Amino acid sequence: MDRFDRIPETALDWHRTGRGAALATVVETWGSAPRRVGAQLVVSGAGEIEGSVSGGCVEGAVIVEAQEAIAEGRHRLLEFGVSDNDAFAVGLACGGTIRILVEPVGRALPEDLLAELVAARAARRPVAYEIDLAHDTRRLLHDAYPERMRMDRSGFETEELFVAVHNPPLRLVVVGAVHIAQALVPMARIAGYDPVLIDPREVFATSDRFPGETILLDWPDEAVTSLGLDSRTALVLLTHDPKLDDPAITAGLQADVFYVGALGSTRTHAKRVERLRAAGFCEAQIARIHGPVGLDIGAAGPAEIAVSILAEMTAVLRGKRA
C-alpha cells in the first residue's frame, strides 16, 4: 500500500449492506506503470468506486469487469497496456503494463476472511494476504514473508501465488516540541507517517507552533503507554532532558519499535548509555538507540537535522545500514 487506506473496510461495508463489492488489486507491473503493486480499488455493484489502480487510465474498464465479476462470483485477472499518452496524463514519462486481480466479495473473497483482514488492520497487526490463483484459495498469515513485510512490497512469490502486504500505517512519536520537531513533523507526514508530538511543557507544545498536529501534553512515559508503541513506530527524543527522554526510551525498547533516535552529543549519549545499563538494559538493546540521532550528513540547522533523522529512519525501516 502507498498509504494506509480504507479500501478493504469499504468493501466489507458495501458487501454487508447489500450493495455488492469487488476488490481490484494491482498484482504485477512492467515499465512505468501508474500505481505500484498492491494498490487497490473497490467497486460496488452500482459502480461506486474508492481508491485507484491506474491513476485514471483503466479505471473505467476495471469497473465494468468488476461488476461482471460480482454477478458471476468468480475472480478475474486482467491485463492492460498503458499508452504513453495516457501515462503522460497521470504524470508519467512513459507507458507501461499492469495486471489487476478482481475479487468479488462473498464468493471469490469470503466475507469472514475479509472481516478478519479488517480486524487485523484495526488492531495494527501486520498481515499478509496470500492468494493461490491456481487453486483459487486465500488465507491470512501473521509472521510470514518478513522481507516483504519490512519492505512493504506486495508481489508474486511464484507464478500463481500472490502476496498482498497489509502493514499498519507508519507512526512517528516525537518527544520534545523543539525547533527540530517543527521541521521533522511535517516532513514525516509527507513521507507517510502519522506523527504524534509529546511534551508536557505547554509553552513549547502549542498549536501555533505545530498547526494541525496531534499534541499530547503528558509526561512521555504516560503518553507512550496510551499510544501503544509497536514495530511500525519510530521514536525520536529531542529534549536533552533525561527526565523526559529516558522514560520514553525505556518504553520504546520494551515495545520493540523499529527506530529509536535520541538527540545529543557523543558525551550526552555516553551518559545515557550508562543510565540504561544501570536500569538493566543489555548491550544489544542499548545498541538499537541511534545517538546522536540522524545520519552524519553535515547537517546545519533544524531543517537539515530533520532531514538526517528522516533519512536514518528510512534506512533502518528498509533494512539498510544507517
N, C-alpha and C positions, 0 to 999 in steps of 0.2 A: 504494500500500500504506500502511496506517496504521503499521505497524511491519514490520521485516524478519521474515518468517516462513519456514517450510519447506514451503509448500503445493506448489510445483512439484516440489521434491525428493521429497516423499512420493508424489506422483502418478507420478513416474518409477519409484520403487521398487516401488510396488504393481503397476504395469503389468509391470515386468520379472520380478516373482515370480509372475506369472500370476493375480493376484487381480483384474485389470481395474481401470481407473481412469477417472474423468471429472473434468475441471476445470469448476467453475461460477464464473463471474466476473460481478460487478455491472457492467453496461455503461452504465446510464443510471438516473437517479433524478428524481423530481418530488416536491415537498413535503418533508416531514420524514421522509425515508427512514432506516431504521435504520443502514445502512452506506454508506460513501462509494463512489463509482465506483472500480473496481479491486479491491475486496475479493473474496477468493476462498474457495471451499470445495472440497475434493477428496472424492470419493465412490468407494468401491471397489465391485466387483461384488457383494460380500456386504453392502453397506450401511454399511460403516465410513465414518466421516467425520473430517475435520480442517479447522479453520477455520470461517468463518461468512460468510453473505451477507445475513443479516437480523436477527441477534441472537436468532434462535429463532422468528421469526414464520412463515416459509415454508420452513424447512429440510426439514420432512417431505415436502412436495410436491416440492422440488428433488431429494431423494434418490430418490424414485420415478422422476422424469423422467430423472435421471442414469443409473439402472440400465437403463432402457429404451433410452437413447441408447447405452450401452455395447453392448448386444445388437444394436442397429440399425447402429451405426457411423457415425452422422451427427450433426452438431451440432443443437442446438435453441435457439431464442430464446424465452425465457419472459417473461411479464409478470404481475406480482402487484400488487394493491392492498393496502396495509397499513392495516387499520382503526384508528380512534382507540383502541379498547380494546386491540388488540394492540400498538400503538405505546406506549401508556402502560405496558404490561407490561415493555417493554425500556427504559424511562426517557425516553420522548419525550413532548412535549406534544401532538402531533397526528399523524395518519397521513400516508401518502404512497404513492407508486407506485415500483416498481423493475422494471427489465428485467434478466434474467440470461441470459448465454450459457453453454450447457452443451456442452463439447467432450470426447468420448471420446478417450482417448489411444490412439495406434496407427493410427487411421484418420482421423478428422477432424483431430486434432492429431498429426502424425507423431512417432514416438519420437525420431528423430535431431534434430528441431527442439527438442523439449523437452529433450533431453540437452544441446544447445548452450546453451539458456537457463540450465540448471542450472550448466553450466561457467562461464558469464559471471558468474552470481551468486556462485559460489565464488571467482572471481578479483577480485571487487569492480569489475567492469566495468559501467557503466550501459548498459542496453539497452532498446530499445523493441520490443515485440511487436505487430506490425501484422497485423490480420485484415481481409481483404476479404470481407465476407459475401455480396456479390453474386456473386462468383466462387468462394467457398469456398476461398480461398488464404490462406497465412500466411507471414510472414517476420520475421526479427530484424534490426534496424537499429541500428548504432552511429553516434554523432554525428548523430543525426536528432532532429527535434522538440525543439530546445533549450529553448523556453519551457515545454513540458510537462515535460521532464526537470527543469528548475530548480524548477518549482513542485510536482513530484511529483503531476501531475494527469493521470490516465488519462481517456480520453473519445473521443467520435466526432469525427473530422475532417470527414467527410461523412456522409450518411445511412447509407451502407453500409460505411464504413471506420473501424474501431475501433482505437485505440492504447492498449495497456496498458504503463504505465511500470514498469520494474523497476530501481530505483536501489539501490545498496548502502546499508546502514544508515548513518546519520549517526554520526560519531565525534568526540568531543571529547578533545583531548590537552591536559592542563594541566601546565605546568612550574612547580613550586613548591607544596609541601604546606603552604600557609599558611591563615589563618582564612577568607579569601575562598573558597579551594578547598573548605573544609568545607561551605560553603553552596552553591557553584556545582555541584559534582559531583552531589549528589542532585537538584537542580533540573533539571540537564541530562538525567539519566536519565529523569525524569518526562516531559520534552519529547521523548523518543525517541532520545537519543544514547547511544552506548556510550562511557562515559568511561574514560580511562586517565590515571593520575597519575604524573608523573616527578619524582623528587627524589633526588639521591644522599645527602642528609642524613638519616640513619636516625632521628635524634631527632625529625624532623618527619613523615616518611613512615612512619607506623605504622598497623597495622590497628586499633588502639584509636581513633585519630583518624579513620580512614576505613574503618569496618567494611564488609566485603563488597566493597570496591572493588579494582580492578586497580592495583597499585602497582609501578612499576619503579624500583629503587634503582640507577639507572645515570646517567651523565652524559648530558645531553639529546641531544648530537649522536649518541651511540651508540644511545640509546633510540629516537629518531625514525627513524633509519635502519632499525632492526629492525622497527618498526611498519609502514613503507611508507606514507607520507603520500600523500593523493590529493585529488581535487576534492570529496569528500564529508567532508572532515576540517576541523574548526575547531581552531585552535591558540591557546591563551591562555597568556601568560607572566606570572607573578605574583611573581617572586623579587626584582626590583630589582637583581639581580646580573648584570652583563654576561657574566661567565664562564659563567653558566647560560643566560641568556636569548638572547644573541646567536647561539650555535651552533644553537639551535632555530629562531630567526627565519630564519637562513640556509637551513636545510633546508626550512622551510615555504614560503619564497618560491620556492625552486628546484622544489619539488614542486607548486606551484600549488594549495595548499589554498584553500578558499573564504573562509576568515576567519583573519586574524592579529590578535590583540589583545595589547597589552603594557601592564602596569601601570606607573604612574609619572607624575610631574608633567610639565607642558609643558616645563620646563627639562631634566628627565631624558630626555624623548623627543627633544629637540633634539640632545642629546649622542649618543643612539642613532642618529639620522639621520646625523650626521657620521661615525660609525664605519662605518655601512653604505655610505656614499658612498666612504669610503676603501677599503672592501673590494671596490668595483667594481659595486655595485648602481646601477641607473639610477633616475631620479626616479619613473618610472611604477611600478616595483617597490616602492620605498620608500613611495609613496603608498597602497599596499594595506594598510599597517600601521595599525591603529586604536590610536592612542596620544595621550593617555591612553585606556585601554580603557573601553568601555561608553558607552551613551547618557547624555547630560547630563540626568539626572532629579533632580538634587539629592540623590543617594544619600548616606546617612549610615550607616556601619557595614558590616560584611562582607556581611550578607544582602542589603541593598539594593544594594550594589555588584554582587553576584552577579546580581540581577535585571536591572540595567542591562546587564551583559555578555551575558546570555542574550537580552535584547531586541535588542541590537545584532547578535548572531549571527543571529537570526531575520530581521531586516531585510535583512541582507546576503544571506543564503541565498535569500530570496524576491524579491530584486531591488528592494527599497525603499531609498531614500536613508537612510543611517544618520547 
